[in-house]
Amino acid sequence: MSGSQSASLQATISKVTKRLLPFLLLMYVLAFLDRANVGFAKKAFQADTGISDAAFALGASIFFLSYALFEVPSNIIMHRVGARIWMARIMITWGLISAAMMFAHDELTFYVLRVLLGAAEAGFFPGVILYLTYWFPSASRGRAMGLFYFGAPLAFIFGSPLSGLLLEFQGLGGLHGWQWMFLVEGLLATIVGVWAFFYLDNKPADAKWLTASEKTELTQALTAEEQFKTSHGPSHLLSALRNGRVLHFALIYFLIQMSVYGVVFYLPTQVANLLGTKVGLQVGFVSAIPWVCALVAAYVLPRMSDASGERRGYAAAILAVSGLGIAASVATTSPALSLIALCFAAAGFISVQPIFWTFPTDYLGGVAAAGGIALINSLGALGGFVAPNVKTWAEGAFASQAAGLYVLAVTTLLGALLILAIGRMQPVPNGTARRA
């Protein structure tokens, strides 16, 4: 944390962290789990419904089209009505739709529910990123985002065994195991959505758990940063949406998300092939190992990046290691070495993201931040649509199961180069960094 922050401000930020981050983390765990659990259901779901590999890839990825379409409108609404109401709405609706996936017995129903799930969840992630700018000054935001990003690995550390266990419920109550998985995990999100309405506060001024002096000092620090950003960067929605730097950020995030979802959707299947068994509880536990590594990386690397002040170099190096890990996971015939490579891949593409988000959040303020952050996330989310389909295409075109992951490794390395192309950073008030 920047030395320019007073001891009292640091204490307030610590208090905010303890209050908000665990709950936001829980929300993200459920969001990521409901988004990616279709990968765990893949084999059993296809066996019971007869859905082909191509249809599954389309259904898994079509989520990101509606998700991308509604990201900007959702974030603008949250900026106007507040996070308390809007985050609760997002979680309740996506939880119910995710639970309804238990009725996806044919391709059309599968497609429709995935589209609706994307529309319902749209705005959650950029909403949280925007919400963190309301509570954390830039000098401490990288660490806060790093803690928030615990959600993805935690979703797999605990969610992978949970999904695997629920798949073992085959036949219980006349339902398939994958039906139990969608039902239970979807309803958990709905319950937490109701809780969010009573737990979250929109901004520091609304927080009854902060003292008057804490509210004042934190608000003054955030207001000073906001004024700097709006005077040096885009200050209006349209100017942010057509800004070259914002589009550069979006392209980088698109490539990061390709690596994330190219691995996430197929990791359980890949691990099952390594173990020579079916997807179940054993695969769930082994699949959790890369996410334990990602959890450690998400804690350590953003802190190192904040302390160094050289976020660009850290982000590029981390993403490059991730790309090499993806390639190495299929280049070796050793199951142990392949799993180690997947650990490096997961640790890289998870821990690079909180560092990445410090770039646009240090550049955008006000309604421009609401729209710009959502645009970056929505265009980035298209990577989640493209990745499974590119992977399937590459495997067919080159007649190799490894070809798809090699392609994703190359796109990940390209993302690392684009991070280096962002440009050098220059110091700004309160010890943060900002691009010239």
C-alpha positions as a Markdown table, in Angstrom:
| # | Residue | x | y | z |
|---|---|---|---|---|
| 1 | Met | 0.0 | 0.0 | 0.0 |
| 2 | Ser | 1.2 | 3.4 | -0.8 |
| 3 | Gly | 3.2 | 5.2 | 1.8 |
| 4 | Ser | 1.3 | 8.4 | 1.1 |
| 5 | Gln | -1.8 | 6.9 | 2.7 |
| 6 | Ser | -2.2 | 7.9 | 6.4 |
| 7 | Ala | -2.3 | 5.2 | 9.0 |
| 8 | Ser | -6.0 | 6.0 | 9.7 |
| 9 | Leu | -6.9 | 5.6 | 6.0 |
| 10 | Gln | -5.0 | 2.3 | 5.8 |
| 11 | Ala | -7.0 | 1.1 | 8.9 |
| 12 | Thr | -10.3 | 2.1 | 7.2 |
| 13 | Ile | -9.4 | 0.3 | 4.0 |
| 14 | Ser | -8.5 | -2.8 | 6.1 |
| 15 | Lys | -12.0 | -2.5 | 7.7 |
| 16 | Val | -13.6 | -2.2 | 4.3 |
| 17 | Thr | -11.7 | -5.2 | 3.1 |
| 18 | Lys | -12.8 | -7.4 | 5.9 |
| 19 | Arg | -16.4 | -6.3 | 5.5 |
| 20 | Leu | -16.9 | -6.5 | 1.7 |
| 21 | Leu | -14.3 | -8.8 | 0.2 |
| 22 | Pro | -15.5 | -12.1 | 1.8 |
| 23 | Phe | -19.1 | -11.5 | 0.6 |
| 24 | Leu | -18.0 | -10.4 | -2.9 |
| 25 | Leu | -15.8 | -13.4 | -3.0 |
| 26 | Leu | -18.8 | -15.7 | -2.1 |
| 27 | Met | -20.8 | -14.1 | -4.9 |
| 28 | Tyr | -17.9 | -14.6 | -7.4 |
| 29 | Val | -17.5 | -18.3 | -6.4 |
| 30 | Leu | -21.1 | -18.9 | -7.2 |
| 31 | Ala | -21.0 | -16.9 | -10.4 |
| 32 | Phe | -18.0 | -18.7 | -11.7 |
| 33 | Leu | -19.4 | -22.1 | -10.6 |
| 34 | Asp | -22.7 | -21.6 | -12.3 |
| 35 | Arg | -21.0 | -20.3 | -15.5 |
| 36 | Ala | -18.4 | -23.2 | -15.8 |
| 37 | Asn | -20.2 | -26.2 | -14.1 |
| 38 | Val | -21.4 | -27.2 | -17.6 |
| 39 | Gly | -17.9 | -28.5 | -18.1 |
| 40 | Phe | -18.4 | -31.0 | -15.3 |
| 41 | Ala | -21.7 | -32.1 | -16.7 |
| 42 | Lys | -20.3 | -32.5 | -20.2 |
| 43 | Lys | -20.0 | -36.3 | -20.5 |
| 44 | Ala | -23.0 | -37.3 | -18.5 |
| 45 | Phe | -25.1 | -34.5 | -19.9 |
| 46 | Gln | -24.2 | -35.5 | -23.5 |
| 47 | Ala | -24.8 | -39.2 | -22.8 |
| 48 | Asp | -28.3 | -38.6 | -21.4 |
| 49 | Thr | -29.4 | -36.0 | -24.0 |
| 50 | Gly | -27.5 | -37.1 | -27.1 |
| 51 | Ile | -26.1 | -33.6 | -27.7 |
| 52 | Ser | -23.0 | -33.7 | -30.0 |
| 53 | Asp | -19.6 | -32.2 | -29.2 |
| 54 | Ala | -20.2 | -29.3 | -31.6 |
| 55 | Ala | -23.6 | -28.6 | -30.1 |
| 56 | Phe | -22.1 | -28.7 | -26.6 |
| 57 | Ala | -19.3 | -26.3 | -27.6 |
| 58 | Leu | -21.9 | -23.9 | -29.1 |
| 59 | Gly | -24.2 | -24.1 | -26.0 |
| 60 | Ala | -21.3 | -23.7 | -23.6 |
| 61 | Ser | -20.0 | -20.6 | -25.4 |
| 62 | Ile | -23.3 | -19.0 | -26.5 |
| 63 | Phe | -23.7 | -17.8 | -22.9 |
| 64 | Phe | -21.0 | -15.1 | -23.7 |
| 65 | Leu | -22.9 | -13.6 | -26.6 |
| 66 | Ser | -25.9 | -12.5 | -24.5 |
| 67 | Tyr | -23.6 | -11.8 | -21.6 |
| 68 | Ala | -21.5 | -9.4 | -23.7 |
| 69 | Leu | -24.6 | -7.7 | -25.2 |
| 70 | Phe | -26.1 | -6.7 | -21.9 |
| 71 | Glu | -22.9 | -5.8 | -20.0 |
| 72 | Val | -22.8 | -2.1 | -20.7 |
| 73 | Pro | -26.5 | -1.4 | -20.1 |
| 74 | Ser | -26.3 | -3.4 | -16.8 |
| 75 | Asn | -23.4 | -1.5 | -15.5 |
| 76 | Ile | -25.0 | 1.9 | -16.4 |
| 77 | Ile | -28.1 | 0.8 | -14.5 |
| 78 | Met | -26.0 | -0.2 | -11.5 |
| 79 | His | -24.1 | 3.2 | -11.6 |
| 80 | Arg | -27.5 | 4.9 | -11.4 |
| 81 | Val | -29.5 | 2.7 | -9.0 |
| 82 | Gly | -26.7 | 1.4 | -6.8 |
| 83 | Ala | -25.0 | -2.0 | -6.3 |
| 84 | Arg | -27.3 | -3.1 | -3.5 |
| 85 | Ile | -30.4 | -3.5 | -5.6 |
| 86 | Trp | -28.8 | -4.4 | -8.9 |
| 87 | Met | -26.4 | -7.1 | -7.6 |
| 88 | Ala | -29.2 | -8.8 | -5.7 |
| 89 | Arg | -31.3 | -8.8 | -8.9 |
| 90 | Ile | -28.4 | -10.2 | -11.0 |
| 91 | Met | -27.8 | -13.1 | -8.5 |
| 92 | Ile | -31.4 | -14.0 | -8.0 |
| 93 | Thr | -32.3 | -14.3 | -11.7 |
| 94 | Trp | -29.1 | -16.1 | -12.7 |
| 95 | Gly | -29.5 | -18.6 | -9.9 |
| 96 | Leu | -33.0 | -19.4 | -11.0 |
| 97 | Ile | -32.0 | -19.8 | -14.6 |
| 98 | Ser | -29.0 | -21.9 | -13.7 |
| 99 | Ala | -31.2 | -24.2 | -11.7 |
| 100 | Ala | -33.6 | -24.5 | -14.7 |
| 101 | Met | -30.7 | -26.0 | -16.6 |
| 102 | Met | -31.9 | -29.3 | -15.1 |
| 103 | Phe | -34.6 | -29.2 | -17.8 |
| 104 | Ala | -32.2 | -28.9 | -20.7 |
| 105 | His | -33.0 | -32.2 | -22.4 |
| 106 | Asp | -32.4 | -31.1 | -26.0 |
| 107 | Glu | -30.2 | -28.8 | -28.0 |
| 108 | Leu | -32.8 | -26.0 | -28.3 |
| 109 | Thr | -33.6 | -25.8 | -24.6 |
| 110 | Phe | -29.8 | -26.0 | -23.8 |
| 111 | Tyr | -29.2 | -23.0 | -26.1 |
| 112 | Val | -32.1 | -20.9 | -24.8 |
| 113 | Leu | -31.2 | -21.4 | -21.2 |
| 114 | Arg | -27.5 | -20.6 | -21.8 |
| 115 | Val | -28.5 | -17.4 | -23.6 |
| 116 | Leu | -30.9 | -16.4 | -20.7 |
| 117 | Leu | -28.1 | -17.2 | -18.2 |
| 118 | Gly | -25.7 | -14.9 | -20.0 |
| 119 | Ala | -28.3 | -12.1 | -20.0 |
| 120 | Ala | -29.1 | -12.6 | -16.4 |
| 121 | Glu | -25.5 | -12.6 | -15.2 |
| 122 | Ala | -24.4 | -9.7 | -17.4 |
| 123 | Gly | -23.1 | -6.9 | -15.4 |
| 124 | Phe | -22.1 | -8.9 | -12.3 |
| 125 | Phe | -18.3 | -8.9 | -12.9 |
| 126 | Pro | -17.9 | -5.4 | -14.3 |
| 127 | Gly | -20.3 | -4.3 | -11.6 |
| 128 | Val | -18.0 | -5.6 | -8.9 |
| 129 | Ile | -14.9 | -4.1 | -10.5 |
| 130 | Leu | -16.8 | -0.7 | -10.6 |
| 131 | Tyr | -18.0 | -1.3 | -7.1 |
| 132 | Leu | -14.4 | -1.7 | -5.8 |
| 133 | Thr | -13.5 | 1.7 | -7.3 |
| 134 | Tyr | -16.2 | 3.2 | -5.0 |
| 135 | Trp | -14.4 | 1.7 | -1.9 |
| 136 | Phe | -10.7 | 1.3 | -2.6 |
| 137 | Pro | -8.2 | 4.0 | -3.6 |
| 138 | Ser | -5.9 | 2.9 | -6.5 |
| 139 | Ala | -2.9 | 2.1 | -4.3 |
| 140 | Ser | -4.8 | -0.6 | -2.6 |
| 141 | Arg | -7.1 | -1.7 | -5.4 |
| 142 | Gly | -4.8 | -4.3 | -7.0 |
| 143 | Arg | -4.7 | -6.2 | -3.7 |
| 144 | Ala | -8.4 | -5.9 | -3.3 |
| 145 | Met | -9.0 | -7.2 | -6.8 |
| 146 | Gly | -6.5 | -10.0 | -6.1 |
| 147 | Leu | -8.6 | -11.1 | -3.1 |
| 148 | Phe | -11.7 | -10.9 | -5.2 |
| 149 | Tyr | -10.1 | -13.1 | -7.8 |
| 150 | Phe | -9.8 | -15.8 | -5.2 |
| 151 | Gly | -13.4 | -16.6 | -6.3 |
| 152 | Ala | -12.3 | -18.3 | -9.5 |
| 153 | Pro | -9.9 | -20.8 | -8.0 |
| 154 | Leu | -12.1 | -21.3 | -4.9 |
| 155 | Ala | -15.0 | -22.1 | -7.2 |
| 156 | Phe | -12.9 | -25.0 | -8.5 |
| 157 | Ile | -11.2 | -26.0 | -5.2 |
| 158 | Phe | -14.5 | -26.4 | -3.5 |
| 159 | Gly | -16.9 | -26.4 | -6.4 |
| 160 | Ser | -15.1 | -29.1 | -8.4 |
| 161 | Pro | -15.5 | -31.7 | -5.6 |
| 162 | Leu | -19.1 | -30.4 | -5.0 |
| 163 | Ser | -20.0 | -30.8 | -8.7 |
| 164 | Gly | -18.3 | -34.2 | -8.8 |
| 165 | Leu | -20.2 | -35.3 | -5.7 |
| 166 | Leu | -23.6 | -34.1 | -7.1 |
| 167 | Leu | -22.9 | -36.0 | -10.3 |
| 168 | Glu | -22.7 | -39.1 | -8.1 |
| 169 | Phe | -26.4 | -38.5 | -7.2 |
| 170 | Gln | -27.4 | -40.3 | -10.4 |
| 171 | Gly | -30.9 | -41.7 | -10.0 |
| 172 | Leu | -31.7 | -40.1 | -6.7 |
| 173 | Gly | -35.3 | -38.8 | -6.7 |
| 174 | Gly | -35.5 | -39.9 | -10.3 |
| 175 | Leu | -33.0 | -37.2 | -11.4 |
| 176 | His | -29.8 | -37.5 | -13.2 |
| 177 | Gly | -26.6 | -36.4 | -11.4 |
| 178 | Trp | -26.1 | -33.4 | -13.7 |
| 179 | Gln | -29.7 | -32.3 | -12.9 |
| 180 | Trp | -28.9 | -32.3 | -9.2 |
| 181 | Met | -25.7 | -30.3 | -9.9 |
| 182 | Phe | -27.5 | -27.5 | -11.8 |
| 183 | Leu | -30.4 | -27.4 | -9.3 |
| 184 | Val | -28.4 | -27.2 | -6.1 |
| 185 | Glu | -25.7 | -24.8 | -7.3 |
| 186 | Gly | -28.3 | -22.5 | -9.0 |
| 187 | Leu | -30.4 | -22.3 | -5.8 |
| 188 | Leu | -27.3 | -21.4 | -3.8 |
| 189 | Ala | -26.8 | -18.4 | -6.0 |
| 190 | Thr | -30.4 | -17.3 | -5.5 |
| 191 | Ile | -30.2 | -17.5 | -1.7 |
| 192 | Val | -27.0 | -15.4 | -1.7 |
| 193 | Gly | -28.7 | -12.9 | -4.0 |
| 194 | Val | -31.4 | -12.3 | -1.4 |
| 195 | Trp | -28.7 | -11.9 | 1.2 |
| 196 | Ala | -26.9 | -9.3 | -0.9 |
| 197 | Phe | -29.9 | -7.0 | -0.8 |
| 198 | Phe | -29.6 | -6.7 | 3.0 |
| 199 | Tyr | -25.8 | -6.9 | 3.3 |
| 200 | Leu | -24.3 | -4.5 | 0.7 |
| 201 | Asp | -24.0 | -0.7 | 0.9 |
| 202 | Asn | -23.8 | 1.4 | -2.2 |
| 203 | Lys | -20.9 | 3.7 | -1.1 |
| 204 | Pro | -18.9 | 4.6 | 2.0 |
| 205 | Ala | -21.3 | 7.3 | 2.9 |
| 206 | Asp | -24.1 | 4.7 | 3.3 |
| 207 | Ala | -22.1 | 2.4 | 5.5 |
| 208 | Lys | -23.4 | 2.3 | 9.1 |
| 209 | Trp | -20.4 | 0.2 | 10.1 |
| 210 | Leu | -17.9 | 3.1 | 9.3 |
| 211 | Thr | -17.5 | 6.0 | 11.7 |
| 212 | Ala | -18.1 | 9.5 | 10.5 |
| 213 | Ser | -14.4 | 10.3 | 10.3 |
| 214 | Glu | -13.7 | 7.0 | 8.4 |
| 215 | Lys | -16.4 | 7.9 | 5.9 |
| 216 | Thr | -15.0 | 11.4 | 5.4 |
| 217 | Glu | -11.3 | 10.4 | 5.0 |
| 218 | Leu | -12.1 | 7.5 | 2.6 |
| 219 | Thr | -14.5 | 9.6 | 0.5 |
| 220 | Gln | -12.0 | 12.5 | 0.2 |
| 221 | Ala | -9.3 | 10.1 | -1.0 |
| 222 | Leu | -11.7 | 8.5 | -3.6 |
| 223 | Thr | -13.0 | 11.9 | -4.7 |
| 224 | Ala | -9.5 | 13.3 | -5.3 |
| 225 | Glu | -8.7 | 10.3 | -7.5 |
| 226 | Glu | -12.0 | 10.5 | -9.3 |
| 227 | Gln | -11.4 | 14.2 | -10.2 |
| 228 | Phe | -8.0 | 13.4 | -11.5 |
| 229 | Lys | -9.3 | 10.6 | -13.8 |
| 230 | Thr | -12.2 | 12.6 | -15.2 |
| 231 | Ser | -9.9 | 15.5 | -16.0 |
| 232 | His | -7.2 | 13.4 | -17.6 |
| 233 | Gly | -9.2 | 10.7 | -19.3 |
| 234 | Pro | -12.6 | 10.1 | -20.9 |
| 235 | Ser | -15.3 | 11.8 | -18.9 |
| 236 | His | -18.4 | 10.7 | -20.8 |
| 237 | Leu | -19.9 | 7.4 | -21.8 |
| 238 | Leu | -19.6 | 7.7 | -25.5 |
| 239 | Ser | -16.0 | 9.0 | -25.3 |
| 240 | Ala | -15.0 | 6.0 | -23.2 |
| 241 | Leu | -16.7 | 3.5 | -25.6 |
| 242 | Arg | -14.8 | 4.8 | -28.6 |
| 243 | Asn | -11.5 | 5.5 | -26.8 |
| 244 | Gly | -8.4 | 3.7 | -28.3 |
| 245 | Arg | -6.9 | 2.8 | -25.0 |
| 246 | Val | -10.1 | 1.3 | -23.8 |
| 247 | Leu | -10.3 | -0.8 | -27.0 |
| 248 | His | -6.7 | -1.9 | -26.4 |
| 249 | Phe | -7.6 | -3.0 | -22.9 |
| 250 | Ala | -10.6 | -4.9 | -24.3 |
| 251 | Leu | -8.4 | -6.8 | -26.8 |
| 252 | Ile | -6.0 | -7.9 | -24.1 |
| 253 | Tyr | -8.9 | -9.0 | -21.9 |
| 254 | Phe | -10.4 | -10.9 | -24.9 |
| 255 | Leu | -7.2 | -12.9 | -25.3 |
| 256 | Ile | -6.9 | -13.6 | -21.5 |
| 257 | Gln | -10.5 | -14.9 | -21.5 |
| 258 | Met | -9.8 | -17.2 | -24.4 |
| 259 | Ser | -7.1 | -18.8 | -22.3 |
| 260 | Val | -9.3 | -19.0 | -19.3 |
| 261 | Tyr | -12.4 | -20.6 | -20.8 |
| 262 | Gly | -10.4 | -22.7 | -23.3 |
| 263 | Val | -9.0 | -24.5 | -20.3 |
| 264 | Val | -11.9 | -24.2 | -17.8 |
| 265 | Phe | -14.6 | -25.8 | -20.0 |
| 266 | Tyr | -12.4 | -28.8 | -20.8 |
| 267 | Leu | -10.2 | -29.2 | -17.7 |
| 268 | Pro | -12.4 | -31.9 | -16.0 |
| 269 | Thr | -12.4 | -33.9 | -19.3 |
| 270 | Gln | -8.6 | -33.4 | -19.7 |
| 271 | Val | -7.9 | -34.5 | -16.1 |
| 272 | Ala | -10.2 | -37.6 | -16.6 |
| 273 | Asn | -8.2 | -38.5 | -19.7 |
| 274 | Leu | -5.0 | -38.1 | -17.7 |
| 275 | Leu | -6.3 | -40.4 | -14.9 |
| 276 | Gly | -8.0 | -42.8 | -17.3 |
| 277 | Thr | -11.3 | -42.6 | -15.5 |
| 278 | Lys | -14.7 | -40.8 | -15.8 |
| 279 | Val | -15.6 | -37.4 | -14.5 |
| 280 | Gly | -16.6 | -37.8 | -10.9 |
| 281 | Leu | -15.5 | -37.1 | -7.3 |
| 282 | Gln | -11.9 | -38.3 | -8.0 |
| 283 | Val | -11.6 | -36.0 | -11.0 |
| 284 | Gly | -13.1 | -33.2 | -9.0 |
| 285 | Phe | -10.4 | -33.4 | -6.4 |
| 286 | Val | -7.6 | -33.7 | -8.9 |
| 287 | Ser | -9.1 | -30.8 | -11.0 |
| 288 | Ala | -8.9 | -28.7 | -7.9 |
| 289 | Ile | -5.1 | -28.8 | -7.7 |
| 290 | Pro | -4.4 | -26.2 | -10.4 |
| 291 | Trp | -6.8 | -23.9 | -8.7 |
| 292 | Val | -5.0 | -24.2 | -5.4 |
| 293 | Cys | -1.9 | -22.9 | -7.2 |
| 294 | Ala | -4.0 | -20.1 | -8.8 |
| 295 | Leu | -5.3 | -19.2 | -5.3 |
| 296 | Val | -1.7 | -18.7 | -4.0 |
| 297 | Ala | -0.7 | -16.8 | -7.1 |
| 298 | Ala | -3.8 | -14.5 | -6.9 |
| 299 | Tyr | -2.7 | -13.6 | -3.3 |
| 300 | Val | 1.0 | -13.1 | -3.9 |
| 301 | Leu | 1.5 | -11.7 | -7.4 |
| 302 | Pro | -0.9 | -8.7 | -7.3 |
| 303 | Arg | 0.7 | -7.7 | -4.0 |
| 304 | Met | 4.2 | -7.9 | -5.5 |
| 305 | Ser | 3.0 | -5.9 | -8.5 |
| 306 | Asp | 1.5 | -3.2 | -6.3 |
| 307 | Ala | 4.7 | -3.0 | -4.3 |
| 308 | Ser | 7.0 | -2.8 | -7.3 |
| 309 | Gly | 4.9 | -0.2 | -9.2 |
| 310 | Glu | 5.8 | -2.0 | -12.4 |
| 311 | Arg | 2.4 | -3.6 | -13.1 |
| 312 | Arg | 2.9 | -3.8 | -16.8 |
| 313 | Gly | 6.0 | -6.0 | -16.7 |
| 314 | Tyr | 4.5 | -8.3 | -14.0 |
| 315 | Ala | 1.3 | -8.8 | -16.0 |
| 316 | Ala | 3.1 | -9.6 | -19.3 |
| 317 | Ala | 5.5 | -12.1 | -17.6 |
| 318 | Ile | 2.7 | -13.8 | -15.7 |
| 319 | Leu | 0.5 | -14.2 | -18.9 |
| 320 | Ala | 3.5 | -15.5 | -20.9 |
| 321 | Val | 4.1 | -18.2 | -18.2 |
| 322 | Ser | 0.4 | -19.1 | -18.5 |
| 323 | Gly | 0.6 | -19.5 | -22.2 |
| 324 | Leu | 3.7 | -21.7 | -21.9 |
| 325 | Gly | 1.8 | -23.8 | -19.3 |
| 326 | Ile | -1.1 | -24.4 | -21.6 |
| 327 | Ala | 1.2 | -25.6 | -24.4 |
| 328 | Ala | 3.3 | -27.8 | -22.0 |
| 329 | Ser | 0.1 | -29.5 | -20.7 |
| 330 | Val | -0.3 | -31.3 | -24.0 |
| 331 | Ala | 3.3 | -31.4 | -25.1 |
| 332 | Thr | 4.2 | -34.0 | -22.5 |
| 333 | Thr | 3.0 | -37.6 | -22.2 |
| 334 | Ser | 3.5 | -37.6 | -18.4 |
| 335 | Pro | 0.3 | -37.1 | -16.5 |
| 336 | Ala | 2.2 | -35.6 | -13.6 |
| 337 | Leu | 4.1 | -33.1 | -15.8 |
| 338 | Ser | 0.9 | -32.3 | -17.6 |
| 339 | Leu | -0.9 | -31.5 | -14.3 |
| 340 | Ile | 2.1 | -29.3 | -13.2 |
| 341 | Ala | 1.9 | -27.4 | -16.5 |
| 342 | Leu | -1.9 | -26.9 | -15.9 |
| 343 | Cys | -1.0 | -25.5 | -12.5 |
| 344 | Phe | 1.2 | -22.9 | -14.1 |
| 345 | Ala | -1.4 | -22.1 | -16.7 |
| 346 | Ala | -4.2 | -21.6 | -14.1 |
| 347 | Ala | -2.0 | -19.6 | -11.7 |
| 348 | Gly | -1.0 | -17.3 | -14.6 |
| 349 | Phe | -4.4 | -16.5 | -16.2 |
| 350 | Ile | -6.1 | -16.1 | -12.8 |
| 351 | Ser | -3.5 | -13.9 | -11.1 |
| 352 | Val | -2.9 | -11.7 | -14.1 |
| 353 | Gln | -6.4 | -10.4 | -14.2 |
| 354 | Pro | -6.5 | -8.3 | -11.0 |
| 355 | Ile | -3.3 | -6.7 | -12.1 |
| 356 | Phe | -4.8 | -6.1 | -15.6 |
| 357 | Trp | -7.9 | -4.4 | -14.1 |
| 358 | Thr | -5.7 | -1.7 | -12.4 |
| 359 | Phe | -5.0 | -0.3 | -15.9 |
| 360 | Pro | -8.5 | 0.7 | -16.9 |
| 361 | Thr | -9.6 | 1.6 | -13.4 |
| 362 | Asp | -6.7 | 4.0 | -13.0 |
| 363 | Tyr | -7.7 | 5.5 | -16.4 |
| 364 | Leu | -11.5 | 5.8 | -16.2 |
| 365 | Gly | -13.8 | 7.6 | -13.8 |
| 366 | Gly | -17.4 | 8.4 | -13.3 |
| 367 | Val | -20.0 | 7.2 | -15.9 |
| 368 | Ala | -17.0 | 6.6 | -18.3 |
| 369 | Ala | -15.7 | 4.0 | -15.8 |
| 370 | Ala | -19.2 | 2.3 | -15.7 |
| 371 | Gly | -19.4 | 2.1 | -19.4 |
| 372 | Gly | -15.7 | 1.5 | -20.2 |
| 373 | Ile | -15.2 | -1.3 | -17.7 |
| 374 | Ala | -18.4 | -3.0 | -18.9 |
| 375 | Leu | -17.3 | -2.7 | -22.5 |
| 376 | Ile | -13.8 | -4.2 | -21.8 |
| 377 | Asn | -15.5 | -7.0 | -19.9 |
| 378 | Ser | -18.1 | -7.6 | -22.6 |
| 379 | Leu | -15.7 | -7.7 | -25.5 |
| 380 | Gly | -13.4 | -9.8 | -23.3 |
| 381 | Ala | -16.2 | -12.2 | -22.6 |
| 382 | Leu | -16.5 | -12.9 | -26.3 |
| 383 | Gly | -13.2 | -14.8 | -25.7 |
| 384 | Gly | -15.3 | -17.2 | -23.8 |
| 385 | Phe | -17.5 | -17.7 | -26.8 |
| 386 | Val | -14.6 | -17.9 | -29.3 |
| 387 | Ala | -12.3 | -20.2 | -27.3 |
| 388 | Pro | -14.3 | -23.5 | -27.2 |
| 389 | Asn | -15.3 | -23.1 | -30.9 |
| 390 | Val | -11.7 | -22.3 | -32.0 |
| 391 | Lys | -10.5 | -25.3 | -29.9 |
| 392 | Thr | -13.0 | -27.6 | -31.6 |
| 393 | Trp | -12.1 | -26.2 | -35.0 |
| 394 | Ala | -8.4 | -26.6 | -34.5 |
| 395 | Glu | -8.7 | -30.2 | -33.3 |
| 396 | Gly | -10.7 | -31.1 | -36.4 |
| 397 | Ala | -8.6 | -29.1 | -38.8 |
| 398 | Phe | -5.3 | -30.6 | -37.6 |
| 399 | Ala | -6.7 | -34.0 | -36.6 |
| 400 | Ser | -5.2 | -33.6 | -33.2 |
| 401 | Gln | -6.6 | -33.3 | -29.7 |
| 402 | Ala | -3.6 | -31.1 | -28.7 |
| 403 | Ala | -4.0 | -28.6 | -31.6 |
| 404 | Gly | -6.8 | -26.6 | -29.8 |
| 405 | Leu | -4.7 | -25.9 | -26.7 |
| 406 | Tyr | -1.6 | -25.0 | -28.8 |
| 407 | Val | -3.7 | -22.4 | -30.6 |
| 408 | Leu | -4.9 | -21.0 | -27.2 |
| 409 | Ala | -1.3 | -20.9 | -26.0 |
| 410 | Val | -0.4 | -18.7 | -28.9 |
| 411 | Thr | -3.2 | -16.3 | -28.3 |
| 412 | Thr | -2.2 | -16.1 | -24.6 |
| 413 | Leu | 1.4 | -15.2 | -25.6 |
| 414 | Leu | 0.0 | -12.5 | -28.0 |
| 415 | Gly | -1.9 | -11.1 | -25.0 |
| 416 | Ala | 1.3 | -10.8 | -23.1 |
| 417 | Leu | 2.9 | -8.8 | -26.0 |
| 418 | Leu | -0.1 | -6.5 | -26.1 |
| 419 | Ile | 0.3 | -5.8 | -22.3 |
| 420 | Leu | 3.8 | -4.6 | -23.0 |
| 421 | Ala | 2.4 | -2.4 | -25.8 |
| 422 | Ile | 0.2 | -0.5 | -23.3 |
| 423 | Gly | 3.1 | 1.9 | -22.7 |
| 424 | Arg | 5.0 | 3.1 | -19.6 |
| 425 | Met | 3.3 | 4.4 | -16.6 |
| 426 | Gln | 3.8 | 7.8 | -15.0 |
| 427 | Pro | 3.1 | 8.6 | -11.3 |
| 428 | Val | -0.1 | 10.4 | -10.3 |
| 429 | Pro | -1.4 | 11.7 | -7.0 |
| 430 | Asn | -1.5 | 9.3 | -4.0 |
| 431 | Gly | 1.4 | 7.1 | -5.4 |
| 432 | Thr | -0.6 | 5.2 | -7.9 |
| 433 | Ala | 0.5 | 4.6 | -11.5 |
| 434 | Arg | -1.1 | 5.7 | -14.7 |
| 435 | Arg | -0.3 | 5.5 | -18.4 |
| 436 | Ala | 1.1 | 8.6 | -20.1 |
